[in-house]
Amino acid sequence: MLKNTKNYYEILGVTPDIEPVQLKTVYRKLVRKYHPDINPEGCVIFKDITEAYEVLSDEKLKKQYDTINGFFKTAKKTETSGDIYRKSFKKATEPSFETKKTQKKDAQKQRENFQNNEHEKYEKNIADVINNIIDGFSKTSKKKSGKQNSKPQNGADIYADVEISLKESISGTQKIVNVINTSVCSKCRGRKFINGSKCKECDGKGEISFHQKINVTIPENIKSGTKLRLPGEGKKGINGGKNGDLYLKITVMPDSFFKVDGNDLLCEVPISPFEAVLGGDITIPSIGGNVVLTLPQMTKSGQIFRISGKGLKKNNLVGDIIVTVKIQIPDKLSDSEISLYKKLKNLSETNLRKNIT
């Protein structure tokens, strides 16, 4: 490699005659714009501008770089009386056009020979110096990053929803909850970048996601909307920091039989015509097991009964089961049942619609 293929002046957007103070100002602006912590997409550009600045800010390296790559700075001088005299003398003794042409070719050939010789001499030295600067900068960045990350950092909290049945909310239950947890990336150790490039293991996130199953005890008589806190089950802490917590929001799903009204459980129970007329005991399901409801004779459809102390327990209070009975005729009747209904019709002397006008 005869030349460094990178144009450091073009990378920084400056000219070869820029002053060191101005160069430093330009570099700082570019760092604020392309630093990986600010602009993850600019890590390649950030590496180039850092490399360019480390060379151009060093007077010796800049001189070597300019020589090898053909960048020259022309200094401006104030013309003095001596300069005017030398110009007049030069003009009077100026060689002919052919002589100048020959001299120009000789000078150009000498420059090319000089540059070719100097390339081999300085090439390895410059490459080594630049690589050392880049490596040194990288180590410094890692050291600073290490100091910043050495402080204990508490893990974040995790939130999840858990659905339970009405029966489970009353009696309590055990649930296995699936949550998405994270841990610090073992490759980049949470720094997101390795040698200026985005970590491939975690895709620049600094952490790895994984599914975790947690066995949770749901206490009895829990209300829908209650939040349970499980200390230490959240995201892992860093550098000795505390783990976050897991918060579970409990949702009690609607029951197919009971409706909840405060501490009371409401239900609707079908009864047959003969049960309504004759009365007797019927079985009603409840959360703790079946209970018996005694119907009086001549029970009407829509009549409401209360079974005390079989509802929900909340705030040291126990609710009731409130039963609404509905007289219901079966979808299918046997011939014998139909025959009995016909006899009942002939025996009945009651007109239920006599008051309808």
VEXMARNU-513974 format. One record per residue (C-alpha): residue number from 1; residue in one letter; x, z, y. Coordinates in steps of 0.05 Angstrom, whole numbers. Layout:
REM residues N
+-----+--------+--------+--------+--------+
| num | residu |      x |      z |      y |
+-----+--------+--------+--------+--------+
| NUM |      a |      X |      Z |      Y |
...
+-----+--------+--------+--------+--------+
REM end
This chain:
REM residues 357
+-----+--------+--------+--------+--------+
| num | residu |      x |      z |      y |
+-----+--------+--------+--------+--------+
|   1 |      m |      0 |      0 |      0 |
|   2 |      l |     34 |    -25 |     64 |
|   3 |      k |    -19 |      3 |    110 |
|   4 |      n |    -70 |     58 |    112 |
|   5 |      t |   -134 |     17 |    105 |
|   6 |      k |   -174 |     67 |    146 |
|   7 |      n |   -177 |     57 |    221 |
|   8 |      y |   -177 |    129 |    246 |
|   9 |      y |   -191 |    108 |    317 |
|  10 |      e |   -252 |     69 |    296 |
|  11 |      i |   -277 |    127 |    252 |
|  12 |      l |   -274 |    175 |    311 |
|  13 |      g |   -297 |    122 |    361 |
|  14 |      v |   -237 |    130 |    407 |
|  15 |      t |   -179 |     88 |    432 |
|  16 |      p |   -104 |     98 |    417 |
|  17 |      d |    -91 |    123 |    488 |
|  18 |      i |   -140 |    182 |    484 |
|  19 |      e |   -115 |    249 |    507 |
|  20 |      p |   -110 |    307 |    457 |
|  21 |      v |   -162 |    349 |    495 |
|  22 |      q |   -211 |    291 |    494 |
|  23 |      l |   -196 |    279 |    420 |
|  24 |      k |   -212 |    351 |    403 |
|  25 |      t |   -279 |    347 |    441 |
|  26 |      v |   -299 |    284 |    405 |
|  27 |      y |   -281 |    315 |    337 |
|  28 |      r |   -322 |    378 |    351 |
|  29 |      k |   -383 |    336 |    367 |
|  30 |      l |   -376 |    296 |    303 |
|  31 |      v |   -367 |    359 |    262 |
|  32 |      r |   -431 |    388 |    290 |
|  33 |      k |   -467 |    324 |    271 |
|  34 |      y |   -439 |    309 |    202 |
|  35 |      h |   -419 |    377 |    172 |
|  36 |      p |   -449 |    382 |    101 |
|  37 |      d |   -484 |    448 |    118 |
|  38 |      i |   -521 |    412 |    174 |
|  39 |      n |   -526 |    341 |    147 |
|  40 |      p |   -521 |    338 |     70 |
|  41 |      e |   -519 |    262 |     73 |
|  42 |      g |   -458 |    261 |    118 |
|  43 |      c |   -407 |    292 |     71 |
|  44 |      v |   -369 |    226 |     63 |
|  45 |      i |   -367 |    214 |    138 |
|  46 |      f |   -347 |    286 |    149 |
|  47 |      k |   -288 |    278 |    103 |
|  48 |      d |   -265 |    215 |    139 |
|  49 |      i |   -270 |    244 |    209 |
|  50 |      t |   -233 |    307 |    187 |
|  51 |      e |   -178 |    265 |    156 |
|  52 |      a |   -173 |    222 |    219 |
|  53 |      y |   -170 |    282 |    266 |
|  54 |      e |   -117 |    318 |    225 |
|  55 |      v |    -71 |    257 |    232 |
|  56 |      l |    -86 |    237 |    304 |
|  57 |      s |    -83 |    308 |    331 |
|  58 |      d |    -12 |    316 |    304 |
|  59 |      e |     37 |    282 |    351 |
|  60 |      k |     88 |    265 |    297 |
|  61 |      l |     36 |    240 |    247 |
|  62 |      k |      1 |    200 |    300 |
|  63 |      k |     65 |    165 |    320 |
|  64 |      q |     81 |    147 |    248 |
|  65 |      y |      9 |    123 |    236 |
|  66 |      d |     10 |     80 |    300 |
|  67 |      t |     77 |     50 |    280 |
|  68 |      i |     55 |     31 |    210 |
|  69 |      n |    -12 |      4 |    230 |
|  70 |      g |      9 |    -31 |    294 |
|  71 |      f |    -25 |     13 |    346 |
|  72 |      f |     17 |     17 |    411 |
|  73 |      k |      4 |     54 |    475 |
|  74 |      t |     28 |     21 |    539 |
|  75 |      a |     46 |     70 |    593 |
|  76 |      k |     30 |     53 |    665 |
|  77 |      k |     86 |     63 |    717 |
|  78 |      t |     85 |     63 |    793 |
|  79 |      e |    125 |      4 |    819 |
|  80 |      t |    186 |     26 |    859 |
|  81 |      s |    236 |    -13 |    903 |
|  82 |      g |    283 |    -14 |    843 |
|  83 |      d |    229 |    -45 |    800 |
|  84 |      i |    217 |    -99 |    853 |
|  85 |      y |    293 |   -114 |    855 |
|  86 |      r |    296 |   -118 |    778 |
|  87 |      k |    236 |   -165 |    776 |
|  88 |      s |    269 |   -211 |    828 |
|  89 |      f |    334 |   -210 |    789 |
|  90 |      k |    297 |   -225 |    724 |
|  91 |      k |    260 |   -283 |    755 |
|  92 |      a |    325 |   -312 |    782 |
|  93 |      t |    361 |   -306 |    715 |
|  94 |      e |    300 |   -322 |    671 |
|  95 |      p |    319 |   -367 |    612 |
|  96 |      s |    287 |   -434 |    599 |
|  97 |      f |    223 |   -444 |    560 |
|  98 |      e |    259 |   -465 |    496 |
|  99 |      t |    305 |   -406 |    500 |
| 100 |      k |    247 |   -358 |    509 |
| 101 |      k |    211 |   -390 |    450 |
| 102 |      t |    272 |   -379 |    405 |
| 103 |      q |    280 |   -308 |    430 |
| 104 |      k |    207 |   -293 |    418 |
| 105 |      k |    212 |   -318 |    345 |
| 106 |      d |    274 |   -276 |    334 |
| 107 |      a |    241 |   -214 |    363 |
| 108 |      q |    179 |   -224 |    321 |
| 109 |      k |    221 |   -232 |    258 |
| 110 |      q |    259 |   -169 |    274 |
| 111 |      r |    195 |   -130 |    285 |
| 112 |      e |    167 |   -154 |    218 |
| 113 |      n |    231 |   -135 |    182 |
| 114 |      f |    231 |    -68 |    216 |
| 115 |      q |    158 |    -55 |    198 |
| 116 |      n |    168 |    -76 |    126 |
| 117 |      n |    227 |    -30 |    118 |
| 118 |      e |    193 |     27 |    154 |
| 119 |      h |    130 |     20 |    111 |
| 120 |      e |    167 |     38 |     48 |
| 121 |      k |    203 |     94 |     83 |
| 122 |      y |    144 |    128 |    115 |
| 123 |      e |     88 |    109 |     67 |
| 124 |      k |     98 |    165 |     15 |
| 125 |      n |    113 |    217 |     69 |
| 126 |      i |     50 |    201 |    108 |
| 127 |      a |      6 |    199 |     45 |
| 128 |      d |     33 |    266 |     22 |
| 129 |      v |     24 |    298 |     90 |
| 130 |      i |    -47 |    272 |     97 |
| 131 |      n |    -65 |    296 |     27 |
| 132 |      n |    -36 |    364 |     42 |
| 133 |      i |    -77 |    369 |    106 |
| 134 |      i |   -141 |    350 |     70 |
| 135 |      d |   -126 |    398 |     13 |
| 136 |      g |   -109 |    452 |     62 |
| 137 |      f |   -173 |    441 |    101 |
| 138 |      s |   -213 |    441 |     36 |
| 139 |      k |   -181 |    507 |     15 |
| 140 |      t |   -194 |    537 |     83 |
| 141 |      s |   -267 |    516 |     80 |
| 142 |      k |   -274 |    546 |     10 |
| 143 |      k |   -241 |    610 |     34 |
| 144 |      k |   -289 |    616 |     92 |
| 145 |      s |   -347 |    599 |     48 |
| 146 |      g |   -325 |    650 |     -2 |
| 147 |      k |   -322 |    704 |     51 |
| 148 |      q |   -392 |    687 |     75 |
| 149 |      n |   -419 |    686 |      4 |
| 150 |      s |   -384 |    749 |    -17 |
| 151 |      k |   -436 |    791 |     18 |
| 152 |      p |   -492 |    817 |    -27 |
| 153 |      q |   -555 |    775 |    -21 |
| 154 |      n |   -622 |    800 |    -47 |
| 155 |      g |   -662 |    752 |    -90 |
| 156 |      a |   -727 |    721 |    -64 |
| 157 |      d |   -796 |    744 |    -89 |
| 158 |      i |   -837 |    701 |   -137 |
| 159 |      y |   -913 |    693 |   -133 |
| 160 |      a |   -959 |    672 |   -190 |
| 161 |      d |  -1033 |    672 |   -208 |
| 162 |      v |  -1063 |    704 |   -271 |
| 163 |      e |  -1133 |    691 |   -296 |
| 164 |      i |  -1168 |    743 |   -340 |
| 165 |      s |  -1237 |    751 |   -369 |
| 166 |      l |  -1288 |    802 |   -345 |
| 167 |      k |  -1279 |    842 |   -409 |
| 168 |      e |  -1203 |    842 |   -399 |
| 169 |      s |  -1211 |    866 |   -328 |
| 170 |      i |  -1251 |    926 |   -353 |
| 171 |      s |  -1212 |    946 |   -415 |
| 172 |      g |  -1143 |    922 |   -392 |
| 173 |      t |  -1099 |    873 |   -430 |
| 174 |      q |  -1030 |    844 |   -442 |
| 175 |      k |  -1013 |    775 |   -415 |
| 176 |      i |   -952 |    730 |   -422 |
| 177 |      v |   -940 |    699 |   -354 |
| 178 |      n |   -899 |    635 |   -346 |
| 179 |      v |   -861 |    632 |   -281 |
| 180 |      i |   -808 |    586 |   -252 |
| 181 |      n |   -746 |    627 |   -236 |
| 182 |      t |   -678 |    606 |   -209 |
| 183 |      s |   -606 |    627 |   -217 |
| 184 |      v |   -543 |    611 |   -178 |
| 185 |      c |   -510 |    546 |   -200 |
| 186 |      s |   -451 |    564 |   -245 |
| 187 |      k |   -412 |    502 |   -223 |
| 188 |      c |   -414 |    507 |   -147 |
| 189 |      r |   -432 |    581 |   -147 |
| 190 |      g |   -487 |    570 |    -96 |
| 191 |      r |   -444 |    532 |    -45 |
| 192 |      k |   -482 |    466 |    -58 |
| 193 |      f |   -419 |    424 |    -48 |
| 194 |      i |   -354 |    414 |    -87 |
| 195 |      n |   -295 |    383 |    -51 |
| 196 |      g |   -341 |    356 |      3 |
| 197 |      s |   -389 |    323 |    -46 |
| 198 |      k |   -458 |    346 |    -67 |
| 199 |      c |   -456 |    386 |   -131 |
| 200 |      k |   -482 |    343 |   -189 |
| 201 |      e |   -502 |    403 |   -232 |
| 202 |      c |   -554 |    429 |   -182 |
| 203 |      d |   -562 |    366 |   -140 |
| 204 |      g |   -538 |    403 |    -79 |
| 205 |      k |   -590 |    458 |    -83 |
| 206 |      g |   -541 |    514 |   -101 |
| 207 |      e |   -587 |    540 |   -155 |
| 208 |      i |   -616 |    520 |   -223 |
| 209 |      s |   -691 |    527 |   -239 |
| 210 |      f |   -715 |    550 |   -307 |
| 211 |      h |   -780 |    573 |   -340 |
| 212 |      q |   -786 |    646 |   -356 |
| 213 |      k |   -839 |    683 |   -398 |
| 214 |      i |   -855 |    754 |   -376 |
| 215 |      n |   -899 |    803 |   -414 |
| 216 |      v |   -947 |    836 |   -364 |
| 217 |      t |   -993 |    896 |   -374 |
| 218 |      i |  -1059 |    887 |   -337 |
| 219 |      p |  -1089 |    957 |   -323 |
| 220 |      e |  -1162 |    971 |   -338 |
| 221 |      n |  -1217 |    966 |   -286 |
| 222 |      i |  -1178 |    918 |   -243 |
| 223 |      k |  -1213 |    879 |   -188 |
| 224 |      s |  -1210 |    805 |   -176 |
| 225 |      g |  -1160 |    790 |   -121 |
| 226 |      t |  -1116 |    850 |   -137 |
| 227 |      k |  -1040 |    837 |   -131 |
| 228 |      l |   -993 |    869 |   -181 |
| 229 |      r |   -920 |    879 |   -163 |
| 230 |      l |   -866 |    876 |   -217 |
| 231 |      p |   -801 |    901 |   -187 |
| 232 |      g |   -738 |    863 |   -204 |
| 233 |      e |   -773 |    805 |   -239 |
| 234 |      g |   -763 |    756 |   -181 |
| 235 |      k |   -703 |    712 |   -166 |
| 236 |      k |   -635 |    740 |   -182 |
| 237 |      g |   -592 |    772 |   -128 |
| 238 |      i |   -524 |    744 |   -110 |
| 239 |      n |   -459 |    783 |   -107 |
| 240 |      g |   -491 |    848 |   -128 |
| 241 |      g |   -554 |    840 |    -87 |
| 242 |      k |   -620 |    865 |   -114 |
| 243 |      n |   -667 |    820 |   -153 |
| 244 |      g |   -731 |    799 |   -119 |
| 245 |      d |   -800 |    821 |   -143 |
| 246 |      l |   -855 |    784 |   -180 |
| 247 |      y |   -924 |    787 |   -148 |
| 248 |      l |   -984 |    769 |   -191 |
| 249 |      k |  -1052 |    754 |   -161 |
| 250 |      i |  -1107 |    772 |   -210 |
| 251 |      t |  -1169 |    728 |   -214 |
| 252 |      v |  -1228 |    752 |   -258 |
| 253 |      m |  -1262 |    691 |   -285 |
| 254 |      p |  -1339 |    685 |   -284 |
| 255 |      d |  -1373 |    712 |   -347 |
| 256 |      s |  -1423 |    670 |   -385 |
| 257 |      f |  -1471 |    729 |   -394 |
| 258 |      f |  -1458 |    781 |   -341 |
| 259 |      k |  -1456 |    774 |   -265 |
| 260 |      v |  -1420 |    827 |   -225 |
| 261 |      d |  -1455 |    862 |   -168 |
| 262 |      g |  -1410 |    918 |   -142 |
| 263 |      n |  -1404 |    965 |   -201 |
| 264 |      d |  -1466 |    939 |   -236 |
| 265 |      l |  -1470 |    884 |   -289 |
| 266 |      l |  -1531 |    839 |   -284 |
| 267 |      c |  -1558 |    800 |   -344 |
| 268 |      e |  -1620 |    762 |   -366 |
| 269 |      v |  -1646 |    773 |   -437 |
| 270 |      p |  -1698 |    731 |   -474 |
| 271 |      i |  -1753 |    767 |   -514 |
| 272 |      s |  -1807 |    738 |   -560 |
| 273 |      p |  -1882 |    744 |   -545 |
| 274 |      f |  -1893 |    795 |   -601 |
| 275 |      e |  -1834 |    838 |   -575 |
| 276 |      a |  -1866 |    837 |   -507 |
| 277 |      v |  -1934 |    858 |   -534 |
| 278 |      l |  -1912 |    908 |   -587 |
| 279 |      g |  -1849 |    935 |   -553 |
| 280 |      g |  -1791 |    964 |   -592 |
| 281 |      d |  -1715 |    966 |   -592 |
| 282 |      i |  -1673 |    906 |   -576 |
| 283 |      t |  -1596 |    900 |   -577 |
| 284 |      i |  -1560 |    884 |   -512 |
| 285 |      p |  -1485 |    866 |   -511 |
| 286 |      s |  -1441 |    905 |   -464 |
| 287 |      i |  -1367 |    908 |   -447 |
| 288 |      g |  -1354 |    968 |   -492 |
| 289 |      g |  -1399 |    945 |   -549 |
| 290 |      n |  -1473 |    935 |   -562 |
| 291 |      v |  -1525 |    981 |   -532 |
| 292 |      v |  -1599 |    990 |   -548 |
| 293 |      l |  -1655 |    978 |   -498 |
| 294 |      t |  -1724 |   1004 |   -516 |
| 295 |      l |  -1780 |    958 |   -491 |
| 296 |      p |  -1848 |    989 |   -478 |
| 297 |      q |  -1911 |    957 |   -504 |
| 298 |      m |  -1940 |    901 |   -461 |
| 299 |      t |  -1873 |    885 |   -428 |
| 300 |      k |  -1881 |    830 |   -377 |
| 301 |      s |  -1834 |    771 |   -367 |
| 302 |      g |  -1787 |    785 |   -309 |
| 303 |      q |  -1791 |    860 |   -317 |
| 304 |      i |  -1725 |    896 |   -300 |
| 305 |      f |  -1694 |    953 |   -339 |
| 306 |      r |  -1632 |    995 |   -324 |
| 307 |      i |  -1582 |   1020 |   -375 |
| 308 |      s |  -1544 |   1076 |   -340 |
| 309 |      g |  -1469 |   1087 |   -344 |
| 310 |      k |  -1452 |   1021 |   -379 |
| 311 |      g |  -1427 |    982 |   -319 |
| 312 |      l |  -1360 |    977 |   -285 |
| 313 |      k |  -1316 |   1036 |   -266 |
| 314 |      k |  -1289 |   1031 |   -196 |
| 315 |      n |  -1267 |   1085 |   -146 |
| 316 |      n |  -1288 |   1140 |   -195 |
| 317 |      l |  -1359 |   1111 |   -198 |
| 318 |      v |  -1392 |   1081 |   -259 |
| 319 |      g |  -1444 |   1026 |   -252 |
| 320 |      d |  -1503 |   1006 |   -295 |
| 321 |      i |  -1526 |    947 |   -335 |
| 322 |      i |  -1588 |    917 |   -303 |
| 323 |      v |  -1629 |    875 |   -352 |
| 324 |      t |  -1683 |    825 |   -333 |
| 325 |      v |  -1726 |    804 |   -393 |
| 326 |      k |  -1757 |    735 |   -400 |
| 327 |      i |  -1811 |    720 |   -451 |
| 328 |      q |  -1789 |    658 |   -489 |
| 329 |      i |  -1824 |    617 |   -542 |
| 330 |      p |  -1779 |    590 |   -597 |
| 331 |      d |  -1766 |    515 |   -598 |
| 332 |      k |  -1791 |    512 |   -670 |
| 333 |      l |  -1848 |    551 |   -704 |
| 334 |      s |  -1867 |    552 |   -777 |
| 335 |      d |  -1937 |    531 |   -799 |
| 336 |      s |  -1953 |    603 |   -813 |
| 337 |      e |  -1933 |    624 |   -743 |
| 338 |      i |  -1976 |    569 |   -713 |
| 339 |      s |  -2035 |    590 |   -756 |
| 340 |      l |  -2028 |    661 |   -731 |
| 341 |      y |  -2027 |    637 |   -659 |
| 342 |      k |  -2092 |    599 |   -672 |
| 343 |      k |  -2124 |    662 |   -700 |
| 344 |      l |  -2099 |    700 |   -639 |
| 345 |      k |  -2129 |    648 |   -594 |
| 346 |      n |  -2197 |    655 |   -627 |
| 347 |      l |  -2193 |    731 |   -624 |
| 348 |      s |  -2171 |    734 |   -551 |
| 349 |      e |  -2225 |    750 |   -500 |
| 350 |      t |  -2178 |    752 |   -439 |
| 351 |      n |  -2178 |    696 |   -387 |
| 352 |      l |  -2112 |    700 |   -350 |
| 353 |      r |  -2134 |    648 |   -299 |
| 354 |      k |  -2200 |    677 |   -279 |
| 355 |      n |  -2174 |    696 |   -210 |
| 356 |      i |  -2148 |    627 |   -195 |
| 357 |      t |  -2194 |    590 |   -148 |
+-----+--------+--------+--------+--------+
REM end
